[in-house]
Amino acid sequence: MQPSHSGKVRDLFDLGDQLLMVATDRISAYDVILEDAIAGKGALLTQMSLAWFELLDDIVANHLISARLEDFPAPFCNHPELAGRSMLIHRAERVDAECIVRGCITGSGWRDYKKSGQICGIALPEGLQESQAFETPLFTPSTKADEGHDENISMRELEDLVGADVASQVRDTSLAIFQRAVTYARERGIILADTKFEFGFLGDKMILIDEVLSPDSSRFWPAESYEVGRGQASFDKQFMRDWLDETGWDHIAPSPRLPEEIIAKTQERYLEALRRLFPQTVLSHSAGVTS
């Protein structure tokens, strides 16, 4: 089966007013798809998104129709390898913006702050330390690029891009989701440092689309080792990015091959995030994850 569209980590099959979204085990860094995959990653991310969709449904509806293989149309229902890593979803009119919410100062935001005292054009108080939590989370949208890098934009630029009403709606909904997720994660020993959301419209109704609050789209930190003033251990692919940087890679394809140890430790971090946040989740044997 050939997908209608292949992204960095997901494949989409066009079914008219519906889509089948398949989370592969591909992994990317610096917008480059690496040659090595992380076994079971697609299933881990799918199961986490499904759990978050249920938890957030009273705040915003989402694009999910079903994640049950038997509900998929032919021929997809006859492919057991799709089980656990696929969603049948509504086709929505995408809002062409990444809706990023930052709860702590880290990553590119920390680098920008050290240079200018700002993050994405938002002036911040002096004296902030790396990994420090903001008094109020920041909404910092970016463009949604099908190819190349997304670019940070201001709220005014977002309004020009998608309209003032839609811009306000995605901002307010993003912040509401983030606050719910921060509380839920903190109660389970995880700090949600930042994340990104994507939205679309199904008719006149705005819905949450794509994946949500996964280690691919979020920074999750273990609360027990959190300490302001330094970088944090993370339940995501930052561990792998750090290794790639140590090799001197220039972030241009092809990437270095990942050693088995790095692949295994990256998988462990994804799995630990799922175990902590949603311990009730059961992964099928076909997921390719060693638990």
C-alpha positions in Angstrom: 0.0 0.0 0.0 1.4 3.4 -1.0 0.5 6.3 1.2 -1.0 9.5 -0.3 1.5 11.5 1.7 4.5 10.6 3.8 5.7 13.0 6.4 8.8 12.8 8.5 7.3 10.2 10.8 3.7 9.6 9.7 2.0 8.2 6.6 -1.4 9.3 5.4 -3.8 7.4 3.2 -6.5 9.5 1.5 -10.0 8.0 2.0 -12.1 10.9 0.8 -13.6 12.7 3.7 -11.6 10.5 6.0 -7.9 9.7 6.3 -5.9 6.8 7.8 -3.0 8.2 9.7 -0.2 5.7 10.4 2.6 6.5 12.9 5.7 4.8 11.7 8.9 4.0 13.6 10.8 6.6 11.7 12.5 9.3 13.8 13.8 12.7 12.7 16.3 15.2 14.0 16.8 18.7 12.8 14.2 18.0 10.1 16.2 15.1 8.7 14.7 11.6 8.7 17.4 9.3 10.2 18.3 6.0 8.6 17.6 4.1 11.7 14.2 3.6 13.2 13.1 3.3 16.9 11.2 0.0 17.1 7.6 0.5 18.4 7.8 4.2 18.5 4.8 4.7 16.3 2.6 2.5 18.5 3.9 4.3 21.7 3.0 7.7 20.2 -0.4 6.6 18.9 -1.4 5.1 22.3 -0.3 8.2 24.1 -2.3 10.5 21.7 -5.4 8.3 22.1 -5.2 8.6 25.9 -4.7 12.4 25.8 -7.6 12.8 23.3 -9.9 11.1 25.9 -8.6 13.2 28.7 -9.0 16.5 26.8 -12.3 15.8 25.1 -14.3 18.1 27.3 -12.0 21.0 26.3 -11.8 20.4 22.6 -13.0 17.7 20.2 -10.5 15.9 18.0 -10.3 14.2 14.6 -10.4 10.6 15.8 -13.0 8.3 14.3 -11.6 5.0 15.5 -8.3 3.3 16.3 -9.7 -0.2 16.0 -8.4 -2.2 13.1 -11.9 -3.8 12.5 -13.3 -0.4 11.9 -10.9 0.5 9.2 -12.1 0.1 5.6 -10.7 -2.5 3.3 -7.9 -3.3 2.6 -6.5 -1.7 5.7 -8.6 -3.8 8.1 -6.7 -6.8 6.7 -3.3 -5.6 7.7 -2.6 -6.5 11.4 0.7 -4.6 11.3 -1.4 -1.4 11.4 -3.0 -2.3 14.7 -2.0 0.0 17.6 -0.2 2.5 15.4 -3.0 3.8 13.2 -6.0 6.1 13.5 -9.0 6.6 11.2 -9.6 10.3 11.3 -11.8 13.0 9.9 -10.3 15.1 7.1 -10.2 18.6 8.6 -9.3 22.0 7.1 -6.0 22.6 8.8 -5.1 25.8 10.5 -1.7 26.5 9.0 0.1 27.3 12.2 2.0 25.4 14.9 0.5 26.3 18.3 3.4 26.2 20.7 3.0 26.6 24.4 6.1 27.1 26.6 5.8 26.5 30.4 9.6 26.6 31.1 12.5 28.4 29.5 14.6 25.8 27.6 15.8 24.8 24.1 15.7 27.5 21.4 13.7 29.8 23.8 16.6 29.8 26.3 19.1 30.5 23.5 17.0 33.4 22.3 16.5 34.8 25.8 20.3 34.8 26.4 20.8 36.8 23.2 18.0 39.2 23.3 16.1 39.0 26.6 13.1 37.9 24.5 11.4 34.7 23.2 9.7 35.0 19.9 9.5 38.7 20.3 8.0 38.5 23.8 10.1 40.6 26.3 10.8 38.7 29.5 12.1 39.8 32.9 15.9 39.9 33.5 17.6 37.1 35.5 15.7 34.1 34.4 17.6 30.8 34.7 17.6 27.9 32.3 14.6 25.5 32.8 12.8 28.0 35.1 9.1 28.0 34.9 7.3 31.1 33.6 4.7 32.7 35.9 2.3 32.4 33.0 2.9 30.0 30.0 3.8 31.6 26.7 1.9 31.1 23.5 4.5 31.3 20.7 3.0 30.3 17.3 5.0 29.4 14.2 4.3 28.8 10.6 3.4 25.2 9.5 5.9 24.4 6.7 5.4 21.2 4.7 9.1 21.4 3.8 12.0 23.0 5.5 11.8 24.8 8.9 8.9 26.4 10.6 9.3 30.1 11.5 8.3 31.7 14.7 5.6 34.4 14.3 3.9 37.0 16.6 0.3 36.9 17.6 -0.3 39.8 15.2 1.2 37.8 12.3 -0.9 34.8 13.3 -4.0 37.0 13.1 -2.9 38.1 9.6 -2.3 34.5 8.6 -5.5 32.8 9.9 -7.8 35.7 11.0 -8.2 37.3 14.4 -11.1 35.1 15.6 -9.3 31.8 14.7 -6.0 33.1 16.2 -7.7 33.9 19.5 -9.5 30.5 19.4 -6.3 28.4 18.9 -4.4 30.5 21.5 -7.0 30.2 24.2 -7.6 26.5 23.5 -3.9 25.7 23.4 -3.4 27.4 26.8 -6.4 25.5 28.3 -5.1 22.2 27.1 -1.6 22.9 28.3 -2.8 23.8 31.8 -4.8 20.6 32.0 -1.9 18.5 30.8 0.6 20.2 33.1 -1.5 19.4 36.2 -2.1 15.8 35.0 1.5 15.2 34.3 2.8 16.8 37.5 0.6 14.5 39.6 2.5 11.6 37.9 6.0 12.9 38.5 6.5 14.6 35.1 7.0 18.2 34.3 5.6 19.3 30.9 8.1 22.0 29.8 6.6 22.8 26.4 4.6 21.3 23.6 2.9 22.1 20.3 -0.6 21.6 19.1 -2.3 21.6 15.7 -5.9 22.4 14.9 -8.3 22.2 12.0 -11.9 22.8 11.2 -14.6 20.2 10.6 -17.3 22.5 9.2 -17.6 25.3 11.6 -16.2 23.3 14.5 -12.5 23.7 15.5 -10.9 20.3 16.5 -7.6 19.1 17.7 -5.7 17.2 14.9 -2.4 15.3 14.4 -0.8 13.8 17.5 -1.0 15.4 20.8 1.3 15.7 23.9 3.7 12.9 22.8 7.5 12.8 23.4 7.9 13.8 19.7 6.0 17.1 20.2 6.7 17.8 23.8 9.4 18.1 26.4 8.7 15.9 29.4 11.1 16.1 32.4 11.2 13.8 35.4 10.1 15.9 38.4 12.4 14.1 40.8 15.6 15.3 39.1 14.3 18.8 38.1 16.6 21.6 39.1 16.5 25.2 37.8 19.7 26.5 36.3 20.7 23.7 34.0 19.4 21.4 31.3 17.1 18.5 32.3 16.9 14.8 31.6 14.1 14.3 29.1 11.6 11.6 28.1 12.1 12.3 24.4 14.6 12.2 21.6 16.8 14.9 23.1 19.1 12.1 24.3 19.5 11.0 20.7 20.0 14.7 19.5 22.8 15.1 22.0 24.6 12.1 20.7 24.2 13.3 17.1 25.7 16.7 18.1 28.6 15.0 19.8 29.5 13.3 16.5 29.9 16.7 14.9 27.1 16.1 12.4 26.2 19.2 10.4 22.4 18.5 10.4 22.4 17.8 6.7 21.4 14.4 5.3 22.6 11.7 5.5 22.8 11.4 9.3 25.2 9.2 11.2 24.0 5.7 11.9 22.7 5.3 15.4 24.4 2.7 17.6 22.2 0.0 19.1 22.7 1.5 22.5 21.4 4.9 21.5 18.4 3.3 19.8 17.6 1.2 22.9 18.0 4.1 25.3 15.8 6.3 23.1 13.1 3.7 23.1 13.3 3.3 26.9 12.7 7.0 27.3 9.6 7.0 25.1 8.3 3.9 27.0 8.9 5.4 30.4 6.9 8.5 29.5 4.0 6.3 28.5 4.3 4.1 31.6 4.3 7.1 33.9 1.5 9.1 32.3 -0.8 6.2 31.3 0.2 3.0 33.1 -3.1 1.4 32.2 -2.0 1.3 28.5 -1.4 -2.1 27.1 0.8 -2.4 23.9 0.1 -5.2 21.5 2.9 -7.7 20.8 3.0 -6.4 17.2 4.0 -3.0 18.4 7.7 -4.0 18.5 8.3 -2.7 22.0 10.2 -4.6 24.6 8.5 -3.7 27.9 
